[in-house]
């Protein structure tokens, strides 16, 4: 018998972006405001993807980050560097 199970139709799929990726993007291109459009322009996410910022890596510059979701560690790291976090609905 083949196995099958429950598939949640209400699941929200996010594309993960880590802090080290944001730091690399900001330092290479001198960007201070990062949002999903900037990430899509640099090929890190798709145009219609939902973006979630995760806390892997270290952030050294103050950035204004806009995304659909943030982990607690990522939010704390961005605010600790003097940046701001905005959640997009």
N, CA, C and O atoms as a Maestro MAE file, in Angstrom:
{
 s_m_m2io_version
 :::
 2.0.0
}

f_m_ct {
 s_m_title
 :::
 protein
 m_atom[356] {
  # First column is atom index #
  i_m_mmod_type
  r_m_x_coord
  r_m_y_coord
  r_m_z_coord
  i_m_residue_number
  s_m_chain_name
  s_m_pdb_residue_name
  s_m_pdb_atom_name
  i_m_atomic_number
  :::
  1 25 0.835 -1.178 0.000 1 A "UNK " " N  " 7
  2 3 0.000 0.000 0.000 1 A "UNK " " CA " 6
  3 2 0.883 1.247 0.000 1 A "UNK " " C  " 6
  4 15 1.808 1.345 0.806 1 A "UNK " " O  " 8
  5 25 0.616 2.182 -0.875 2 A "UNK " " N  " 7
  6 3 1.383 3.424 -0.865 2 A "UNK " " CA " 6
  7 2 1.005 4.276 0.339 2 A "UNK " " C  " 6
  8 15 -0.126 4.239 0.823 2 A "UNK " " O  " 8
  9 25 1.973 5.034 0.802 3 A "UNK " " N  " 7
  10 3 1.725 5.919 1.939 3 A "UNK " " CA " 6
  11 2 1.264 7.276 1.434 3 A "UNK " " C  " 6
  12 15 1.774 7.799 0.443 3 A "UNK " " O  " 8
  13 25 0.319 7.815 2.116 4 A "UNK " " N  " 7
  14 3 -0.132 9.166 1.827 4 A "UNK " " CA " 6
  15 2 -0.575 9.776 3.133 4 A "UNK " " C  " 6
  16 15 -0.843 9.076 4.110 4 A "UNK " " O  " 8
  17 25 -0.649 11.099 3.135 5 A "UNK " " N  " 7
  18 3 -0.981 11.749 4.394 5 A "UNK " " CA " 6
  19 2 -1.630 13.085 4.177 5 A "UNK " " C  " 6
  20 15 -2.122 13.407 3.096 5 A "UNK " " O  " 8
  21 25 -1.614 13.834 5.219 6 A "UNK " " N  " 7
  22 3 -2.268 15.130 5.240 6 A "UNK " " CA " 6
  23 2 -1.381 16.179 4.582 6 A "UNK " " C  " 6
  24 15 -0.191 16.263 4.886 6 A "UNK " " O  " 8
  25 25 -1.941 16.969 3.696 7 A "UNK " " N  " 7
  26 3 -1.234 18.106 3.108 7 A "UNK " " CA " 6
  27 2 -2.037 19.361 3.457 7 A "UNK " " C  " 6
  28 15 -3.181 19.520 3.030 7 A "UNK " " O  " 8
  29 25 -1.428 20.236 4.229 8 A "UNK " " N  " 7
  30 3 -2.095 21.443 4.697 8 A "UNK " " CA " 6
  31 2 -2.249 22.434 3.546 8 A "UNK " " C  " 6
  32 15 -1.254 22.922 3.009 8 A "UNK " " O  " 8
  33 25 -3.476 22.729 3.172 9 A "UNK " " N  " 7
  34 3 -3.720 23.647 2.063 9 A "UNK " " CA " 6
  35 2 -3.545 25.103 2.473 9 A "UNK " " C  " 6
  36 15 -3.496 25.982 1.613 9 A "UNK " " O  " 8
  37 25 -3.450 25.371 3.769 10 A "UNK " " N  " 7
  38 3 -3.292 26.735 4.275 10 A "UNK " " CA " 6
  39 2 -1.847 27.087 4.604 10 A "UNK " " C  " 6
  40 15 -1.582 28.166 5.133 10 A "UNK " " O  " 8
  41 25 -0.909 26.192 4.298 11 A "UNK " " N  " 7
  42 3 0.499 26.425 4.607 11 A "UNK " " CA " 6
  43 2 1.029 27.600 3.783 11 A "UNK " " C  " 6
  44 15 0.726 27.732 2.597 11 A "UNK " " O  " 8
  45 25 1.819 28.440 4.430 12 A "UNK " " N  " 7
  46 3 2.431 29.587 3.757 12 A "UNK " " CA " 6
  47 2 3.900 29.251 3.526 12 A "UNK " " C  " 6
  48 15 4.630 28.963 4.475 12 A "UNK " " O  " 8
  49 25 4.336 29.287 2.270 13 A "UNK " " N  " 7
  50 3 5.721 28.989 1.910 13 A "UNK " " CA " 6
  51 2 6.516 30.291 1.816 13 A "UNK " " C  " 6
  52 15 6.165 31.187 1.049 13 A "UNK " " O  " 8
  53 25 7.584 30.385 2.599 14 A "UNK " " N  " 7
  54 3 8.460 31.545 2.576 14 A "UNK " " CA " 6
  55 2 9.791 31.180 1.928 14 A "UNK " " C  " 6
  56 15 10.235 30.035 2.011 14 A "UNK " " O  " 8
  57 25 10.418 32.148 1.291 15 A "UNK " " N  " 7
  58 3 11.783 31.996 0.807 15 A "UNK " " CA " 6
  59 2 12.687 32.605 1.868 15 A "UNK " " C  " 6
  60 15 12.535 33.773 2.227 15 A "UNK " " O  " 8
  61 25 13.628 31.811 2.368 16 A "UNK " " N  " 7
  62 3 14.485 32.243 3.468 16 A "UNK " " CA " 6
  63 2 15.680 33.038 2.959 16 A "UNK " " C  " 6
  64 15 16.326 32.664 1.980 16 A "UNK " " O  " 8
  65 25 15.960 34.145 3.648 17 A "UNK " " N  " 7
  66 3 17.144 34.957 3.394 17 A "UNK " " CA " 6
  67 2 17.801 35.189 4.747 17 A "UNK " " C  " 6
  68 15 17.142 35.625 5.692 17 A "UNK " " O  " 8
  69 25 19.098 34.900 4.847 18 A "UNK " " N  " 7
  70 3 19.801 35.028 6.116 18 A "UNK " " CA " 6
  71 2 20.496 36.373 6.248 18 A "UNK " " C  " 6
  72 15 20.666 37.096 5.266 18 A "UNK " " O  " 8
  73 25 20.895 36.702 7.474 19 A "UNK " " N  " 7
  74 3 21.547 37.977 7.751 19 A "UNK " " CA " 6
  75 2 22.864 38.123 7.006 19 A "UNK " " C  " 6
  76 15 23.199 39.220 6.559 19 A "UNK " " O  " 8
  77 25 23.626 37.026 6.861 20 A "UNK " " N  " 7
  78 3 24.897 37.122 6.147 20 A "UNK " " CA " 6
  79 2 24.688 37.488 4.678 20 A "UNK " " C  " 6
  80 15 25.523 38.173 4.088 20 A "UNK " " O  " 8
  81 25 23.593 37.043 4.089 21 A "UNK " " N  " 7
  82 3 23.267 37.410 2.710 21 A "UNK " " CA " 6
  83 2 22.913 38.890 2.611 21 A "UNK " " C  " 6
  84 15 23.317 39.565 1.664 21 A "UNK " " O  " 8
  85 25 22.161 39.394 3.584 22 A "UNK " " N  " 7
  86 3 21.815 40.819 3.604 22 A "UNK " " CA " 6
  87 2 23.053 41.689 3.775 22 A "UNK " " C  " 6
  88 15 23.180 42.729 3.128 22 A "UNK " " O  " 8
  89 25 23.971 41.262 4.648 23 A "UNK " " N  " 7
  90 3 25.206 42.017 4.880 23 A "UNK " " CA " 6
  91 2 26.065 42.050 3.619 23 A "UNK " " C  " 6
  92 15 26.635 43.086 3.280 23 A "UNK " " O  " 8
  93 25 26.156 40.930 2.936 24 A "UNK " " N  " 7
  94 3 26.941 40.864 1.696 24 A "UNK " " CA " 6
  95 2 26.330 41.773 0.626 24 A "UNK " " C  " 6
  96 15 27.048 42.498 -0.063 24 A "UNK " " O  " 8
  97 25 25.014 41.730 0.495 25 A "UNK " " N  " 7
  98 3 24.315 42.574 -0.477 25 A "UNK " " CA " 6
  99 2 24.509 44.055 -0.159 25 A "UNK " " C  " 6
  100 15 24.753 44.857 -1.060 25 A "UNK " " O  " 8
  101 25 24.402 44.418 1.111 26 A "UNK " " N  " 7
  102 3 24.536 45.817 1.522 26 A "UNK " " CA " 6
  103 2 25.964 46.323 1.321 26 A "UNK " " C  " 6
  104 15 26.157 47.463 0.899 26 A "UNK " " O  " 8
  105 25 26.955 45.501 1.612 27 A "UNK " " N  " 7
  106 3 28.341 45.958 1.493 27 A "UNK " " CA " 6
  107 2 28.804 46.020 0.039 27 A "UNK " " C  " 6
  108 15 29.574 46.911 -0.319 27 A "UNK " " O  " 8
  109 25 28.355 45.102 -0.797 28 A "UNK " " N  " 7
  110 3 28.791 45.098 -2.197 28 A "UNK " " CA " 6
  111 2 28.120 46.188 -3.026 28 A "UNK " " C  " 6
  112 15 28.747 46.761 -3.917 28 A "UNK " " O  " 8
  113 25 26.849 46.480 -2.742 29 A "UNK " " N  " 7
  114 3 26.095 47.414 -3.571 29 A "UNK " " CA " 6
  115 2 25.733 48.711 -2.853 29 A "UNK " " C  " 6
  116 15 24.979 49.518 -3.397 29 A "UNK " " O  " 8
  117 25 26.256 48.932 -1.638 30 A "UNK " " N  " 7
  118 3 25.997 50.131 -0.841 30 A "UNK " " CA " 6
  119 2 24.496 50.414 -0.733 30 A "UNK " " C  " 6
  120 15 24.032 51.514 -1.031 30 A "UNK " " O  " 8
  121 25 23.758 49.404 -0.303 31 A "UNK " " N  " 7
  122 3 22.309 49.510 -0.146 31 A "UNK " " CA " 6
  123 2 21.984 49.658 1.339 31 A "UNK " " C  " 6
  124 15 22.523 48.921 2.165 31 A "UNK " " O  " 8
  125 25 21.120 50.593 1.682 32 A "UNK " " N  " 7
  126 3 20.703 50.796 3.072 32 A "UNK " " CA " 6
  127 2 19.273 50.331 3.307 32 A "UNK " " C  " 6
  128 15 18.903 50.045 4.445 32 A "UNK " " O  " 8
  129 25 18.456 50.248 2.250 33 A "UNK " " N  " 7
  130 3 17.076 49.786 2.373 33 A "UNK " " CA " 6
  131 2 16.918 48.499 1.575 33 A "UNK " " C  " 6
  132 15 17.158 48.470 0.368 33 A "UNK " " O  " 8
  133 25 16.515 47.445 2.259 34 A "UNK " " N  " 7
  134 3 16.344 46.155 1.598 34 A "UNK " " CA " 6
  135 2 14.893 45.740 1.722 34 A "UNK " " C  " 6
  136 15 14.333 45.713 2.818 34 A "UNK " " O  " 8
  137 25 14.283 45.413 0.578 35 A "UNK " " N  " 7
  138 3 12.916 44.913 0.542 35 A "UNK " " CA " 6
  139 2 12.855 43.795 -0.500 35 A "UNK " " C  " 6
  140 15 13.843 43.558 -1.194 35 A "UNK " " O  " 8
  141 25 11.722 43.104 -0.626 36 A "UNK " " N  " 7
  142 3 11.643 41.989 -1.586 36 A "UNK " " CA " 6
  143 2 11.945 42.392 -3.027 36 A "UNK " " C  " 6
  144 15 12.455 41.569 -3.787 36 A "UNK " " O  " 8
  145 25 11.651 43.613 -3.426 37 A "UNK " " N  " 7
  146 3 11.946 44.057 -4.789 37 A "UNK " " CA " 6
  147 2 13.455 44.134 -5.027 37 A "UNK " " C  " 6
  148 15 13.929 43.770 -6.103 37 A "UNK " " O  " 8
  149 25 14.210 44.605 -4.033 38 A "UNK " " N  " 7
  150 3 15.669 44.666 -4.145 38 A "UNK " " CA " 6
  151 2 16.249 43.255 -4.207 38 A "UNK " " C  " 6
  152 15 17.146 42.984 -5.006 38 A "UNK " " O  " 8
  153 25 15.739 42.359 -3.366 39 A "UNK " " N  " 7
  154 3 16.209 40.978 -3.369 39 A "UNK " " CA " 6
  155 2 15.909 40.294 -4.702 39 A "UNK " " C  " 6
  156 15 16.730 39.526 -5.204 39 A "UNK " " O  " 8
  157 25 14.746 40.570 -5.272 40 A "UNK " " N  " 7
  158 3 14.381 39.988 -6.562 40 A "UNK " " CA " 6
  159 2 15.253 40.559 -7.681 40 A "UNK " " C  " 6
  160 15 15.620 39.839 -8.609 40 A "UNK " " O  " 8
  161 25 15.583 41.840 -7.598 41 A "UNK " " N  " 7
  162 3 16.420 42.469 -8.617 41 A "UNK " " CA " 6
  163 2 17.829 41.876 -8.640 41 A "UNK " " C  " 6
  164 15 18.472 41.852 -9.690 41 A "UNK " " O  " 8
  165 25 18.311 41.399 -7.494 42 A "UNK " " N  " 7
  166 3 19.642 40.798 -7.408 42 A "UNK " " CA " 6
  167 2 19.599 39.273 -7.528 42 A "UNK " " C  " 6
  168 15 20.626 38.614 -7.365 42 A "UNK " " O  " 8
  169 25 18.427 38.708 -7.810 43 A "UNK " " N  " 7
  170 3 18.310 37.286 -8.071 43 A "UNK " " CA " 6
  171 2 18.296 36.384 -6.857 43 A "UNK " " C  " 6
  172 15 18.535 35.183 -6.985 43 A "UNK " " O  " 8
  173 25 18.022 36.931 -5.677 44 A "UNK " " N  " 7
  174 3 18.010 36.116 -4.460 44 A "UNK " " CA " 6
  175 2 16.653 35.461 -4.209 44 A "UNK " " C  " 6
  176 15 16.591 34.392 -3.601 44 A "UNK " " O  " 8
  177 25 15.590 36.073 -4.656 45 A "UNK " " N  " 7
  178 3 14.234 35.522 -4.519 45 A "UNK " " CA " 6
  179 2 13.478 35.803 -5.818 45 A "UNK " " C  " 6
  180 15 13.928 36.584 -6.656 45 A "UNK " " O  " 8
  181 25 12.334 35.161 -5.968 46 A "UNK " " N  " 7
  182 3 11.477 35.435 -7.109 46 A "UNK " " CA " 6
  183 2 10.640 36.683 -6.867 46 A "UNK " " C  " 6
  184 15 10.538 37.164 -5.739 46 A "UNK " " O  " 8
  185 25 10.042 37.203 -7.934 47 A "UNK " " N  " 7
  186 3 9.250 38.432 -7.809 47 A "UNK " " CA " 6
  187 2 8.057 38.273 -6.876 47 A "UNK " " C  " 6
  188 15 7.731 39.192 -6.124 47 A "UNK " " O  " 8
  189 25 7.413 37.130 -6.916 48 A "UNK " " N  " 7
  190 3 6.185 36.930 -6.138 48 A "UNK " " CA " 6
  191 2 6.406 36.122 -4.864 48 A "UNK " " C  " 6
  192 15 5.440 35.751 -4.197 48 A "UNK " " O  " 8
  193 25 7.664 35.843 -4.515 49 A "UNK " " N  " 7
  194 3 7.962 35.052 -3.320 49 A "UNK " " CA " 6
  195 2 7.705 35.854 -2.054 49 A "UNK " " C  " 6
  196 15 7.879 37.072 -2.022 49 A "UNK " " O  " 8
  197 25 7.288 35.144 -1.013 50 A "UNK " " N  " 7
  198 3 7.195 35.729 0.319 50 A "UNK " " CA " 6
  199 2 8.557 35.534 0.982 50 A "UNK " " C  " 6
  200 15 9.114 34.437 0.931 50 A "UNK " " O  " 8
  201 25 9.094 36.569 1.594 51 A "UNK " " N  " 7
  202 3 10.451 36.556 2.130 51 A "UNK " " CA " 6
  203 2 10.411 36.499 3.649 51 A "UNK " " C  " 6
  204 15 9.673 37.239 4.299 51 A "UNK " " O  " 8
  205 25 11.233 35.591 4.207 52 A "UNK " " N  " 7
  206 3 11.414 35.518 5.652 52 A "UNK " " CA " 6
  207 2 12.899 35.679 5.943 52 A "UNK " " C  " 6
  208 15 13.726 34.968 5.372 52 A "UNK " " O  " 8
  209 25 13.240 36.611 6.829 53 A "UNK " " N  " 7
  210 3 14.626 36.861 7.194 53 A "UNK " " CA " 6
  211 2 14.956 35.998 8.406 53 A "UNK " " C  " 6
  212 15 14.265 36.035 9.423 53 A "UNK " " O  " 8
  213 25 16.033 35.218 8.272 54 A "UNK " " N  " 7
  214 3 16.474 34.326 9.337 54 A "UNK " " CA " 6
  215 2 17.780 34.832 9.941 54 A "UNK " " C  " 6
  216 15 18.461 35.663 9.340 54 A "UNK " " O  " 8
  217 25 18.129 34.340 11.115 55 A "UNK " " N  " 7
  218 3 19.220 34.904 11.902 55 A "UNK " " CA " 6
  219 2 20.595 34.314 11.724 55 A "UNK " " C  " 6
  220 15 21.451 34.559 12.573 55 A "UNK " " O  " 8
  221 25 20.875 33.546 10.672 56 A "UNK " " N  " 7
  222 3 22.218 33.003 10.492 56 A "UNK " " CA " 6
  223 2 23.154 34.101 9.994 56 A "UNK " " C  " 6
  224 15 22.808 34.862 9.090 56 A "UNK " " O  " 8
  225 25 24.324 34.173 10.584 57 A "UNK " " N  " 7
  226 3 25.305 35.165 10.161 57 A "UNK " " CA " 6
  227 2 25.319 36.376 11.069 57 A "UNK " " C  " 6
  228 15 24.641 36.421 12.095 57 A "UNK " " O  " 8
  229 25 26.113 37.359 10.664 58 A "UNK " " N  " 7
  230 3 26.284 38.558 11.473 58 A "UNK " " CA " 6
  231 2 26.016 39.788 10.623 58 A "UNK " " C  " 6
  232 15 26.398 39.846 9.455 58 A "UNK " " O  " 8
  233 25 25.370 40.749 11.209 59 A "UNK " " N  " 7
  234 3 25.048 41.997 10.527 59 A "UNK " " CA " 6
  235 2 25.892 43.104 11.146 59 A "UNK " " C  " 6
  236 15 25.914 43.258 12.367 59 A "UNK " " O  " 8
  237 25 26.594 43.884 10.303 60 A "UNK " " N  " 7
  238 3 27.485 44.916 10.810 60 A "UNK " " CA " 6
  239 2 26.998 46.328 10.510 60 A "UNK " " C  " 6
  240 15 27.406 47.278 11.179 60 A "UNK " " O  " 8
  241 25 26.132 46.477 9.515 61 A "UNK " " N  " 7
  242 3 25.676 47.815 9.142 61 A "UNK " " CA " 6
  243 2 24.205 48.000 9.495 61 A "UNK " " C  " 6
  244 15 23.444 47.035 9.569 61 A "UNK " " O  " 8
  245 25 23.819 49.243 9.709 62 A "UNK " " N  " 7
  246 3 22.432 49.562 10.039 62 A "UNK " " CA " 6
  247 2 21.616 49.556 8.750 62 A "UNK " " C  " 6
  248 15 21.871 50.352 7.846 62 A "UNK " " O  " 8
  249 25 20.645 48.669 8.667 63 A "UNK " " N  " 7
  250 3 19.825 48.520 7.475 63 A "UNK " " CA " 6
  251 2 18.360 48.718 7.812 63 A "UNK " " C  " 6
  252 15 17.925 48.460 8.935 63 A "UNK " " O  " 8
  253 25 17.611 49.177 6.833 64 A "UNK " " N  " 7
  254 3 16.157 49.239 6.938 64 A "UNK " " CA " 6
  255 2 15.624 48.056 6.127 64 A "UNK " " C  " 6
  256 15 15.659 48.071 4.896 64 A "UNK " " O  " 8
  257 25 15.135 47.043 6.823 65 A "UNK " " N  " 7
  258 3 14.747 45.792 6.180 65 A "UNK " " CA " 6
  259 2 13.227 45.654 6.195 65 A "UNK " " C  " 6
  260 15 12.587 45.812 7.234 65 A "UNK " " O  " 8
  261 25 12.656 45.355 5.013 66 A "UNK " " N  " 7
  262 3 11.227 45.089 4.888 66 A "UNK " " CA " 6
  263 2 11.074 43.682 4.348 66 A "UNK " " C  " 6
  264 15 11.658 43.336 3.321 66 A "UNK " " O  " 8
  265 25 10.280 42.863 5.047 67 A "UNK " " N  " 7
  266 3 10.046 41.483 4.614 67 A "UNK " " CA " 6
  267 2 8.684 41.041 5.135 67 A "UNK " " C  " 6
  268 15 8.042 41.741 5.917 67 A "UNK " " O  " 8
  269 25 8.262 39.872 4.687 68 A "UNK " " N  " 7
  270 3 6.963 39.349 5.088 68 A "UNK " " CA " 6
  271 2 6.994 38.710 6.474 68 A "UNK " " C  " 6
  272 15 5.971 38.660 7.158 68 A "UNK " " O  " 8
  273 25 8.169 38.218 6.892 69 A "UNK " " N  " 7
  274 3 8.292 37.609 8.218 69 A "UNK " " CA " 6
  275 2 9.750 37.683 8.675 69 A "UNK " " C  " 6
  276 15 10.665 37.763 7.855 69 A "UNK " " O  " 8
  277 25 9.951 37.654 9.990 70 A "UNK " " N  " 7
  278 3 11.283 37.696 10.587 70 A "UNK " " CA " 6
  279 2 11.350 36.671 11.709 70 A "UNK " " C  " 6
  280 15 10.364 36.445 12.409 70 A "UNK " " O  " 8
  281 25 12.520 36.048 11.879 71 A "UNK " " N  " 7
  282 3 12.727 35.242 13.076 71 A "UNK " " CA " 6
  283 2 13.078 36.206 14.210 71 A "UNK " " C  " 6
  284 15 13.482 37.343 13.963 71 A "UNK " " O  " 8
  285 25 12.924 35.752 15.436 72 A "UNK " " N  " 7
  286 3 13.204 36.608 16.591 72 A "UNK " " CA " 6
  287 2 14.676 37.017 16.623 72 A "UNK " " C  " 6
  288 15 14.998 38.164 16.934 72 A "UNK " " O  " 8
  289 25 15.566 36.078 16.303 73 A "UNK " " N  " 7
  290 3 17.001 36.355 16.320 73 A "UNK " " CA " 6
  291 2 17.364 37.392 15.257 73 A "UNK " " C  " 6
  292 15 18.174 38.283 15.510 73 A "UNK " " O  " 8
  293 25 16.770 37.279 14.078 74 A "UNK " " N  " 7
  294 3 17.053 38.232 12.998 74 A "UNK " " CA " 6
  295 2 16.550 39.621 13.357 74 A "UNK " " C  " 6
  296 15 17.244 40.613 13.131 74 A "UNK " " O  " 8
  297 25 15.355 39.695 13.911 75 A "UNK " " N  " 7
  298 3 14.794 40.987 14.306 75 A "UNK " " CA " 6
  299 2 15.671 41.658 15.357 75 A "UNK " " C  " 6
  300 15 15.934 42.858 15.273 75 A "UNK " " O  " 8
  301 25 16.123 40.892 16.340 76 A "UNK " " N  " 7
  302 3 16.977 41.441 17.393 76 A "UNK " " CA " 6
  303 2 18.326 41.893 16.835 76 A "UNK " " C  " 6
  304 15 18.855 42.916 17.269 76 A "UNK " " O  " 8
  305 25 18.888 41.153 15.888 77 A "UNK " " N  " 7
  306 3 20.193 41.493 15.314 77 A "UNK " " CA " 6
  307 2 20.120 42.774 14.486 77 A "UNK " " C  " 6
  308 15 21.028 43.603 14.558 77 A "UNK " " O  " 8
  309 25 19.068 42.947 13.710 78 A "UNK " " N  " 7
  310 3 18.920 44.151 12.889 78 A "UNK " " CA " 6
  311 2 18.737 45.371 13.789 78 A "UNK " " C  " 6
  312 15 19.341 46.416 13.547 78 A "UNK " " O  " 8
  313 25 17.919 45.247 14.809 79 A "UNK " " N  " 7
  314 3 17.675 46.373 15.714 79 A "UNK " " CA " 6
  315 2 18.895 46.682 16.575 79 A "UNK " " C  " 6
  316 15 19.099 47.834 16.958 79 A "UNK " " O  " 8
  317 25 19.718 45.663 16.889 80 A "UNK " " N  " 7
  318 3 20.924 45.877 17.685 80 A "UNK " " CA " 6
  319 2 21.964 46.690 16.912 80 A "UNK " " C  " 6
  320 15 22.765 47.401 17.520 80 A "UNK " " O  " 8
  321 25 21.962 46.595 15.603 81 A "UNK " " N  " 7
  322 3 22.903 47.348 14.762 81 A "UNK " " CA " 6
  323 2 22.404 48.754 14.462 81 A "UNK " " C  " 6
  324 15 23.091 49.515 13.780 81 A "UNK " " O  " 8
  325 25 21.243 49.109 14.948 82 A "UNK " " N  " 7
  326 3 20.699 50.436 14.703 82 A "UNK " " CA " 6
  327 2 19.771 50.500 13.498 82 A "UNK " " C  " 6
  328 15 19.382 51.588 13.076 82 A "UNK " " O  " 8
  329 25 19.419 49.365 12.947 83 A "UNK " " N  " 7
  330 3 18.519 49.313 11.805 83 A "UNK " " CA " 6
  331 2 17.080 49.224 12.227 83 A "UNK " " C  " 6
  332 15 16.765 49.229 13.417 83 A "UNK " " O  " 8
  333 25 16.197 49.141 11.236 84 A "UNK " " N  " 7
  334 3 14.776 49.015 11.537 84 A "UNK " " CA " 6
  335 2 14.185 47.839 10.775 84 A "UNK " " C  " 6
  336 15 14.665 47.455 9.709 84 A "UNK " " O  " 8
  337 25 13.128 47.278 11.355 85 A "UNK " " N  " 7
  338 3 12.459 46.108 10.796 85 A "UNK " " CA " 6
  339 2 11.013 46.482 10.514 85 A "UNK " " C  " 6
  340 15 10.332 47.029 11.382 85 A "UNK " " O  " 8
  341 25 10.533 46.187 9.293 86 A "UNK " " N  " 7
  342 3 9.150 46.435 8.925 86 A "UNK " " CA " 6
  343 2 8.567 45.164 8.337 86 A "UNK " " C  " 6
  344 15 9.120 44.585 7.402 86 A "UNK " " O  " 8
  345 25 7.439 44.735 8.900 87 A "UNK " " N  " 7
  346 3 6.769 43.544 8.399 87 A "UNK " " CA " 6
  347 2 5.741 43.959 7.357 87 A "UNK " " C  " 6
  348 15 4.900 44.822 7.611 87 A "UNK " " O  " 8
  349 25 5.812 43.340 6.185 88 A "UNK " " N  " 7
  350 3 4.889 43.606 5.091 88 A "UNK " " CA " 6
  351 2 3.706 42.667 5.222 88 A "UNK " " C  " 6
  352 15 3.885 41.478 5.485 88 A "UNK " " O  " 8
  353 25 2.512 43.180 5.044 89 A "UNK " " N  " 7
  354 3 1.314 42.333 5.150 89 A "UNK " " CA " 6
  355 2 1.110 41.511 3.906 89 A "UNK " " C  " 6
  356 15 0.151 40.744 3.823 89 A "UNK " " O  " 8
  :::
 }
 m_bond[355] {
  # First column is bond index #
  i_m_from
  i_m_to
  i_m_order
  :::
  1 1 2 1
  2 2 3 1
  3 3 4 2
  4 3 5 1
  5 5 6 1
  6 6 7 1
  7 7 8 2
  8 7 9 1
  9 9 10 1
  10 10 11 1
  11 11 12 2
  12 11 13 1
  13 13 14 1
  14 14 15 1
  15 15 16 2
  16 15 17 1
  17 17 18 1
  18 18 19 1
  19 19 20 2
  20 19 21 1
  21 21 22 1
  22 22 23 1
  23 23 24 2
  24 23 25 1
  25 25 26 1
  26 26 27 1
  27 27 28 2
  28 27 29 1
  29 29 30 1
  30 30 31 1
  31 31 32 2
  32 31 33 1
  33 33 34 1
  34 34 35 1
  35 35 36 2
  36 35 37 1
  37 37 38 1
  38 38 39 1
  39 39 40 2
  40 39 41 1
  41 41 42 1
  42 42 43 1
  43 43 44 2
  44 43 45 1
  45 45 46 1
  46 46 47 1
  47 47 48 2
  48 47 49 1
  49 49 50 1
  50 50 51 1
  51 51 52 2
  52 51 53 1
  53 53 54 1
  54 54 55 1
  55 55 56 2
  56 55 57 1
  57 57 58 1
  58 58 59 1
  59 59 60 2
  60 59 61 1
  61 61 62 1
  62 62 63 1
  63 63 64 2
  64 63 65 1
  65 65 66 1
  66 66 67 1
  67 67 68 2
  68 67 69 1
  69 69 70 1
  70 70 71 1
  71 71 72 2
  72 71 73 1
  73 73 74 1
  74 74 75 1
  75 75 76 2
  76 75 77 1
  77 77 78 1
  78 78 79 1
  79 79 80 2
  80 79 81 1
  81 81 82 1
  82 82 83 1
  83 83 84 2
  84 83 85 1
  85 85 86 1
  86 86 87 1
  87 87 88 2
  88 87 89 1
  89 89 90 1
  90 90 91 1
  91 91 92 2
  92 91 93 1
  93 93 94 1
  94 94 95 1
  95 95 96 2
  96 95 97 1
  97 97 98 1
  98 98 99 1
  99 99 100 2
  100 99 101 1
  101 101 102 1
  102 102 103 1
  103 103 104 2
  104 103 105 1
  105 105 106 1
  106 106 107 1
  107 107 108 2
  108 107 109 1
  109 109 110 1
  110 110 111 1
  111 111 112 2
  112 111 113 1
  113 113 114 1
  114 114 115 1
  115 115 116 2
  116 115 117 1
  117 117 118 1
  118 118 119 1
  119 119 120 2
  120 119 121 1
  121 121 122 1
  122 122 123 1
  123 123 124 2
  124 123 125 1
  125 125 126 1
  126 126 127 1
  127 127 128 2
  128 127 129 1
  129 129 130 1
  130 130 131 1
  131 131 132 2
  132 131 133 1
  133 133 134 1
  134 134 135 1
  135 135 136 2
  136 135 137 1
  137 137 138 1
  138 138 139 1
  139 139 140 2
  140 139 141 1
  141 141 142 1
  142 142 143 1
  143 143 144 2
  144 143 145 1
  145 145 146 1
  146 146 147 1
  147 147 148 2
  148 147 149 1
  149 149 150 1
  150 150 151 1
  151 151 152 2
  152 151 153 1
  153 153 154 1
  154 154 155 1
  155 155 156 2
  156 155 157 1
  157 157 158 1
  158 158 159 1
  159 159 160 2
  160 159 161 1
  161 161 162 1
  162 162 163 1
  163 163 164 2
  164 163 165 1
  165 165 166 1
  166 166 167 1
  167 167 168 2
  168 167 169 1
  169 169 170 1
  170 170 171 1
  171 171 172 2
  172 171 173 1
  173 173 174 1
  174 174 175 1
  175 175 176 2
  176 175 177 1
  177 177 178 1
  178 178 179 1
  179 179 180 2
  180 179 181 1
  181 181 182 1
  182 182 183 1
  183 183 184 2
  184 183 185 1
  185 185 186 1
  186 186 187 1
  187 187 188 2
  188 187 189 1
  189 189 190 1
  190 190 191 1
  191 191 192 2
  192 191 193 1
  193 193 194 1
  194 194 195 1
  195 195 196 2
  196 195 197 1
  197 197 198 1
  198 198 199 1
  199 199 200 2
  200 199 201 1
  201 201 202 1
  202 202 203 1
  203 203 204 2
  204 203 205 1
  205 205 206 1
  206 206 207 1
  207 207 208 2
  208 207 209 1
  209 209 210 1
  210 210 211 1
  211 211 212 2
  212 211 213 1
  213 213 214 1
  214 214 215 1
  215 215 216 2
  216 215 217 1
  217 217 218 1
  218 218 219 1
  219 219 220 2
  220 219 221 1
  221 221 222 1
  222 222 223 1
  223 223 224 2
  224 223 225 1
  225 225 226 1
  226 226 227 1
  227 227 228 2
  228 227 229 1
  229 229 230 1
  230 230 231 1
  231 231 232 2
  232 231 233 1
  233 233 234 1
  234 234 235 1
  235 235 236 2
  236 235 237 1
  237 237 238 1
  238 238 239 1
  239 239 240 2
  240 239 241 1
  241 241 242 1
  242 242 243 1
  243 243 244 2
  244 243 245 1
  245 245 246 1
  246 246 247 1
  247 247 248 2
  248 247 249 1
  249 249 250 1
  250 250 251 1
  251 251 252 2
  252 251 253 1
  253 253 254 1
  254 254 255 1
  255 255 256 2
  256 255 257 1
  257 257 258 1
  258 258 259 1
  259 259 260 2
  260 259 261 1
  261 261 262 1
  262 262 263 1
  263 263 264 2
  264 263 265 1
  265 265 266 1
  266 266 267 1
  267 267 268 2
  268 267 269 1
  269 269 270 1
  270 270 271 1
  271 271 272 2
  272 271 273 1
  273 273 274 1
  274 274 275 1
  275 275 276 2
  276 275 277 1
  277 277 278 1
  278 278 279 1
  279 279 280 2
  280 279 281 1
  281 281 282 1
  282 282 283 1
  283 283 284 2
  284 283 285 1
  285 285 286 1
  286 286 287 1
  287 287 288 2
  288 287 289 1
  289 289 290 1
  290 290 291 1
  291 291 292 2
  292 291 293 1
  293 293 294 1
  294 294 295 1
  295 295 296 2
  296 295 297 1
  297 297 298 1
  298 298 299 1
  299 299 300 2
  300 299 301 1
  301 301 302 1
  302 302 303 1
  303 303 304 2
  304 303 305 1
  305 305 306 1
  306 306 307 1
  307 307 308 2
  308 307 309 1
  309 309 310 1
  310 310 311 1
  311 311 312 2
  312 311 313 1
  313 313 314 1
  314 314 315 1
  315 315 316 2
  316 315 317 1
  317 317 318 1
  318 318 319 1
  319 319 320 2
  320 319 321 1
  321 321 322 1
  322 322 323 1
  323 323 324 2
  324 323 325 1
  325 325 326 1
  326 326 327 1
  327 327 328 2
  328 327 329 1
  329 329 330 1
  330 330 331 1
  331 331 332 2
  332 331 333 1
  333 333 334 1
  334 334 335 1
  335 335 336 2
  336 335 337 1
  337 337 338 1
  338 338 339 1
  339 339 340 2
  340 339 341 1
  341 341 342 1
  342 342 343 1
  343 343 344 2
  344 343 345 1
  345 345 346 1
  346 346 347 1
  347 347 348 2
  348 347 349 1
  349 349 350 1
  350 350 351 1
  351 351 352 2
  352 351 353 1
  353 353 354 1
  354 354 355 1
  355 355 356 2
  :::
 }
}
